[in-house]
């Protein structure tokens, strides 16, 4: 059953990545996929649709699991006529196209493109024979699992504020000028990178992208509904490597960790990146530009270098791959859908993600006692209240956590 679930997540994530690519590649398509959502951010139909595509893939394999699939987005979308429509994947491409056409005010071409992405049969992202054989030993019970999905990410409040101008182009221009003027270009998060389409970003000397389409992720995580512990994660980067002007090579990372079973497709990369940093006396802490507490605490710490990057999913991914030693975030604005998938991957390399506040209150600094749980809300919200600290079992990461704990307790 673990094999079927992983293949379903990979298939859904792969389709999600293709939708994200199509929306960026087809300018005319992308222009109509923007819908405002509240004062703090706005959502796109792509977000909603990707979430529904993944849900549909899972429901086809495991009837009833759809009621335990959660995410940031609800599946209601309002068209220009003011009609509120429930977005979902229908049983066939033609029915889905008709529904999307209604959402998109009769735009048949856009509806067709999206429906094709959802219904075109594709091979699952590769699982080698050895992995397929090993997965047979994993006794996961899908009936005891819930799923968190983050289709593309969240938008910054800065973009949303300027979006009130009612011009997407002017909003992007004003937002960019504002953050650049204040040297806060790092405040643009992963979905904003997706909207702006920054496709010429260059990684820093540590191999970490601070901005750009490379920071965009599609995140799908499965967790035990009884314990709240993540047990399976799939992460897609739709824009991993640029091949030509409009063509990008995607990639994916996956991991399964349940009881004594652990298997993933990235451990060799993790070990390679750790080996490259052997002897490096500087600890790399990836963080968010709008986390002023972290910036202030690490501002004058020579051994703790703060690297700013976009998107919670991508920042966690940097730790998963061994590019960074820890991901630190103080605020309560990071949510379960942002971290479930990468938390599972961290557990595959004997790492984890702890509630920062609880870990600091524990003098023993046993992070395993304060793992983030995904089955309980915090004050009626699904935020990771108290902040988070992501880490691995590497010597460098554990030493970094030790140094961070001393700084944070001061």
N, C-alpha and C positions, 0 to 999 in steps of 0.2 A: 504493500500500500504506500510505503514511503516513496518508492520509485514512481508510481502513478502520480502522486502528489507533486513531486519535484518536476516531473515532465510537464504537468499541467501549469505549474508556476512559470517554468521556462517558456512554454508556448505562449502563455498570456503576456509575459514580460517582453518576449520577442515581438509580438504584435504591437504592444504598447510602444516599444522603441521605434517600430516602423511608422506608427502614426505620428509620433513626435518628429521623426525625420521628414515625413511627408508634409507636415504643417509648416516646417521651416523651408522646405524645398520649393513648395508651391506657394509663391507669394500671394496670389489671389485667394488661395484657400486660407492662408494664415490670417489675412486681413479681416475676414469675417468671423474668426473664431474667438474674438475677444468679447467677454461679457463682464460688466462691472459686478462686484460683490462686496458691498459694505464699504465703510470708509477706509479700512486698513489695507485692503488688497482687492484684487479682482481675479476672477477665475476664467478659464477658457473652456470652451466646449471640448477641447482636446483632453483636458484634465478629467472631465466627467466621463467622456467616452472611453478613455483608456481604462479607468476604474471599472466601468461596466463590461469592457471586453475581458478583463482578467476574471471578473466575477462570473461571466458567462462560460469561460473556459473551465473554471472550477465546477460550476453547477452541472455542466455536461458530464463530467467524470464522477462527481460526488453529489447527487441530488440532495438538496436540503442545506448544503454548506453555505449557500448564498446568504442565509440569515445571519451568518457569523463572519461575513466579510465587511470590514469597516475601512473608513478612510476620511480624509478631510472633506471631500466633496459629497454633497447630496446629488441625486440624479435628476433634479428639476432644473429646467432651463427656460428662460423667458425670451420669446422672440420679439421682433419689432412691433408686432400687433398687440403685444401685451399678454399673449397667451402663454400660460405655464404648461410645459410639456415634460412628461417623464421620459428621460433619455434611457434607452436600454438597447441591448442587442437582441434582435428578433431571431426567429428560427431559420430564416434564409436571408440572403443578401438583398433581395428585392424589397422585402418588408422593412428591413433596416434602412434601406435607401429612402423609402417613402417617409418613414418617421423622421429621419434626419433632414429631409427636404422641407418638412413642415417646420422643424426647428429653425432651419436656415432660410426661412422666408422664400422658399421655392427655388433656391439655388441648387439645381439638379447636378451640376458638375461636382460641386463640393460634396454633396451628399453621396454621390457615386464613389468618389475617391475614398471617403471614410468607410463606407460600407464594404468596399473591396478589401481594405486593410483588415477589417474585422473578420471577414468570412473566407479570405483566401487561405487555403490549406498550406501550411509551411512545416518544414521539419523542425523539431525541437532543437534548441541550442544543443550542441554536441554533448553527449554523455558517452564516454568510452566504455568498452566492454568490461574493463576491470571495475569501474565505478558501478555499472549496472549490477554486476555480480555481488559486490560488497553491500549494495543497498538492500539486497534481499535479506540481510541479517538485521535490518533496522525494523523494529516492531512498533512503528507509529500507528496510533489509532486516530484516524482523521476525524472521527466523531467527537474527539476531545480537543480539537484544535480550533483556533480562531485565526483570522487573517487580517493584517493591517497593510493597506496599500497607500503609497504616495506616488501618484502618477507622474508628475513632473516637478513638483515643489511648491513653494509658497512665494508670494510676491512681497516686496518691501513696501512699507507704508509710504515711503517717499514717492514712489511711482504712483501709488493710488491717489495721493493727495493731488499731484499734478494732473492725474487722469481726470479729475473733476473739471478740467478745462474743456473736456469733451472733444479733444483732439489727440489721438494716440501719438501722432508724429510730434506734436508740440509737447505732449507730456514727456515723451522720451528725451526730447531735446532739453527741456527745463530740468528734468531729473538729473541728466548727465552733467549739465552745467553746474547744478547745485552741489552735487557730491564731489565733483572735481574741484570746484572752488574751495570747498572746505576740506579737501584732501581725504574725502571719505568715499572714494570710488569703490572701496571694498564693501560698502553697505548694499550694493546691488547683489541680490542672492541668486540662487541657481535658476529659478524660473524667470527672473528678470534677464539673466544672461540669455535664456532661451528666447524671450521676447525680442531683445535687442539684436540677437543673432551675431554676437561677437565671435568671429570665426578665425581671428588671426592672433589669438593669445599665445603667449610663450610661457612655458613653465619656468619657475625660478630654479636656482642651482640645486635645490633639493628634489626637483622633479614634481613640484606641486603647482597646480594652476591656481592663481588667485582670482581669476575671472575667466569668462568665456564659455562657449558651448560645451567644452570638456567637463565642466562642473555639473552639467545636467544629468540627473539620474532618475531611473524608474525603479522604485523600491517595493518589494513584496516580501513580507515576513509572516511566518506562521508561529503561533505561540500556544502553549498548553493552557487551556481555559481554566484549569484547576489551580495550577501553580503560578501562572502568569509569565513563565520563563519562555523565551524564544527558542525554537527548536529547528527552524529552517529559514534560510534567507536567500533571496535572489535579487541581485542588483544588476541592472542594465545601464550602460552608458551609451546612449544613442549616437553621441558625437565623440567617440573615443579618438579617432584619427581621421583627419581630412584627406581625402583621396583626390578630389578635384573641387571646382567651385561650388558645386551643389551636392556632391556625393561624399558621404561620411561612412567610415567603417565603425560599426558598433562593437561592443564587447560585453561580456557578462561574467559575473562572479557568483558562485553558489556555495552553500554550505549546509550540512545537516549535522546536528548535534543533539543526541537524545540518550539519556542515561549514560551508558558506557560507550555508545556508538558515536563516532565522529568521522566525517568525510567532507572534503571540499576540493575545489579545483584551483586554489590560489596559494597553497602553502609554500610551494617552491618559490613563487614570487616574493612572498613574505620573507623567507629565509635569505634569498638573494639580496634583497634590499637591506636587511639587517646586517649581512656580512659586509656590505659596502660601507656601512657606518661604523665598523669596528674601530675602536680607538678614538672616535669622535667624542670629545668631552662636552659638547653642547647638546642639550636636550631640546627637541623640537616639539612645541605645543601648538597645534593648529586651533584656531579660534575664529570668532565672528567679530567683525568690525563694530557691530552695535552692542557688543558686550563690554561696556566701559569698565566694569569691575576687573575683568581679566586684563585688559589693556593697562590699567593703572597698576595692578599688582606686579606685572611682569616687565614694566617699563624699564627698570634699571637693574634687572637680574641678568648678569652676563652669561650664566650657565643655562638659563631658560630662555630660549628664543621663541617669540610668538610669531607664527606664520598665519596671516589672514587669508581666508579662502571663502568661496561662495557655496552656500547650500549645506545643510546639515548632513545630508546623505553623502555628499562628496567629502566633507571633512572627516566623517567617520571612515570613509573608504581609504583615506590617506593613512589612518592608523591601522586598518585591516591589512594594507599592503606593506606596512613597515616603513613608509615614507616619513611618517611622523610618530612620535612616541606617545602622544596623548591628545585627546580632544577635550577641551575644557569649556564649559558654558555655564554661566551663573544664573541666567534669567529663567523664567517660567514659560518662555515663548517657543520652546522646542517641544514637539508633540510625539505621541506614540507612533503615529504613522511615519514620522521622520526617522525613527531610530530602530524599529523592530527588526527590519531586515539586516542592517549592518550589525546590530547587537548579536544576532545569531552567528554571523560570520566571525565576530570577535571571539565568541565562545569556542569556535572551532580551533582557534590557536591559543586556547586556555586563557583568553582574556575576558573582558566583560565591559559592562557599562553600569556604573554605580550612581546612585543619587548623591550628588556632591554634598548637599547639606547634611544628610545623615552620616555620610562617611567622615566628615570633619568633626562631627559630634562624638564619634567613636574613637577613643584614644588608641585602640589597638590597630586602627587603620586596616582592618580586614575588609577589603572591598567586596568580597564575595557575599558578605552578610547584608549588603545594601544594594543588591542588583535591582535595576529598574524592572518593574513588573508591568505587564500589558493587559491584565484582566481587571484592573481597578482604576476608576477615575479619581482625579484629585480635585476636591471641591467642585464637583459637577463638571469638571473639565478634563479633557484627555491630555493635558500638558504634562510634561515631566517636571513636576513641581520640585523646587529645591535645586534645580540645575543638574547637570550631568558631567561625569568624568569617564571617558572611554580610554581603555588601555589594553595592552596585550601582556603575554607572559615573558616577553623578551627581557633580557637583562637591562637593556637600555630603557625600556618602557617602565619597568618596575623602579629603577633608580630615579627616573623622571617623576614618577608618582610620589616617591619619597621626598624629593626636593620640593615638589608642588605642595605637599601637605605641610611642610615646614613654613613655606611662604604664606600659605593661606591661613595658618593658625596664628600668625603674628598679629 
